């Protein structure tokens, strides 16, 4: 029987752990594994002599990092690739103007200083997704759902890129260059996998 995501109301396979649309953890895999019983204050009868040392060596609360791309949902993969493309586009030519037959161009970062926020957010998005690929649950005390993190970050990027695309520096003689279109498309693609299911859920409710 298919599962229904509590975040975006999308359907997922019965054995799925994460929602394929928004990346939220599904009910089937949300239950935490039962904790082992607390260790007795003294050594257990028949326990090996090196048992305390073994517990001490594995007593860290942070599990080892083990990269597994299967922890990413389809939305995470799309947003990650699009964020890398958006990052690169900021260094390409966004605007150009012809002066006496010579075209002078400016990158997105040189034309709009606030696009450095987009640059930083792209780095944080990729780093965050890399951390999620290493742990089922991040070893960071954060109660913010994964969908909220990705939806907020990608929408902020989209808004800033859209503003930078619309407001050309230097007046009407300035035209768009290749990098501006690449950046705008990448920002839309990065936000769409998270925003579209939310819009569908609200319109259907």
N, C-alpha and C positions, 0 to 999 in steps of 0.2 A: 504494500500500500504506500503510495508516495507521501512524502512529508511536506508540510507547508511551513515556509519560513516565517517566523514571528516578526521579523524586521520588515520584509518587503512583500510578504504574502505570495512569493513565487513557489512553485512546486519543485521538489527535488526527489531524487531516487530514495528508496527506502533505506539503503545502507549508506547514504551520503552523510558526511560529517560536517561539511560546510555548504552553505547555500551557493549554487553556481552563479547567481545573479549579483548578490551583494556581498558575499564572503562571510556572512554572519554564521556563527556556530549553531548547528541544528540540535534539536532536543536529543536525538539519538546519541550524539557524542558529547553532550554538554555535561553529563554527570561525571564528576571527578572520581577517580579510582579510590577505593577505600584506603584509608591510612592504616599502616600496620600498627599493632598494639604497641604501647610505650614499652621501652626496654626496661627490664627489671634493674633495680639499683645494684644488685650484685651479679656476678657471673652466673649464667645458667649452667645447670648440671649437665655435664657432658659437652659443654661448648669448648671449641678449640682455644688454646692459650692465646692466639693472636687475634681473637675476635674483637677485643676493645680497639686494637690498633686498626683493624679493618674498618670498624665503624667510624673511627676518627678520620680515616682517609677519605671516607665517602660522606662525611657529615655535612658537607656544604649544601645550603638550601638552593643553590643555583644549579640546575641540571647542565650537563655538557652540551655545547652547541653542536648540532648535527644538521647540516644543510639538507633540506628535502623540498624540492620544488613542488611536490604534490600538495604541500600545505597551502599553496596559493590557489585561490579560486580563479575562474576565467576572468572575472572583473579585475583581480589583482594583476594578472599577467598583462592585460590590455593597458591598465593604468601605468604599470611600471615601464613598459616599452614606450608608451606615449610621453611619459615624463622625461625619459632620456632624450627622446627626439625634441621635446620642448626645450630642454636644457641646451642642446646643441644649437637650436634655432636662434637663441638669444645672442649668439656670437656671429650670426650671419647678417647680411644686409637686409634691413627692414624698410628703409626709406632711401630715396635717391632724388637728386635734382640735377638737371643739365645746365651747365654754365659754359657758354661759348663752345658748345660741342663736346664738353667734357662732363661726364656724369660723376657726381660726388655722392657717395653713399654713406649711410650710418647704420650701425648695428642696433638691435633693440636696446641693449644696455647703454650704449652711448647716447641714444635718442631719448630714452626715458629712464632716469635713475631708479625709479621705484620698481622697475622690473628686476632689480637685484633681489627683491622679495621673492619673486617667482623662481629665480635661480636657487635661492636657499631652500625654498619649499620643495623643489625638484630633488635636491640632494637629500632632504629629510625623508621624502616619500620613498626613494630608492633604498635608503638606509633602513627605514622602518620595515619595508617589505623583506629586506635581507634578514632582519632579525626574526620576523615571523616565519621565515623558511627554516630557521634553526631551532625554534622552540614552538611547541603547541600553545603554550601560554608564556608570554613575555615575562622574564624575571624582573619586572618593574612594577612598582605599586601604582597601577593606573586603572581606574574604573571606567574609562571611556571606551565604548564599544568600537570594534574595528571599523564598522560601517561609518560611524560618526567621524572617526579620524580621517578616513580616506575621502569621504564626501566633502568634509569641510576643506581639506587641503586642496583637492582638485577644483572645487568651486571657487576658492579664493584665487587660484592660478587663472582660471578661466575669466573671472571678472577683470583682473588686472591686465591680462593679455588683450582682452576685448577693448578695454579703455585705451591701452597703448596702440592698438591697431586703428581705432577710430580717430584718435587725436594725433594727426600728423604734425610733427614739428616744422616750423618754418613757413607755414601758409599753404596756399592753394597750389603753388608751383611744385610742391613736393609730391612724389608718387610713391606707391608701395613697391617694395622689392620682394624677391622670392622668400626671404626669411620670415617676413611678416605673415604670409599665407601659411607657411609650414608651422609657425608657432601657434597661430590661431586654430588650425585644424588639429594639431597635437593636443592643445588644451581642451578642445571639445571632446576629442576621443578619450582623453584621460578621465573626464568627469562623467561622461555618458553612462558607463556601466553601473555607476552608483546612483546617479540622479534619475535616470529613466524608470527603473523599477519603483522608486519612491513616488514618482509622479503617477505611475499606473495604479499603485496601491491607493493613493489618495482619491483618484478619479473614480475608482471602482467601489470605494467605501461609501 
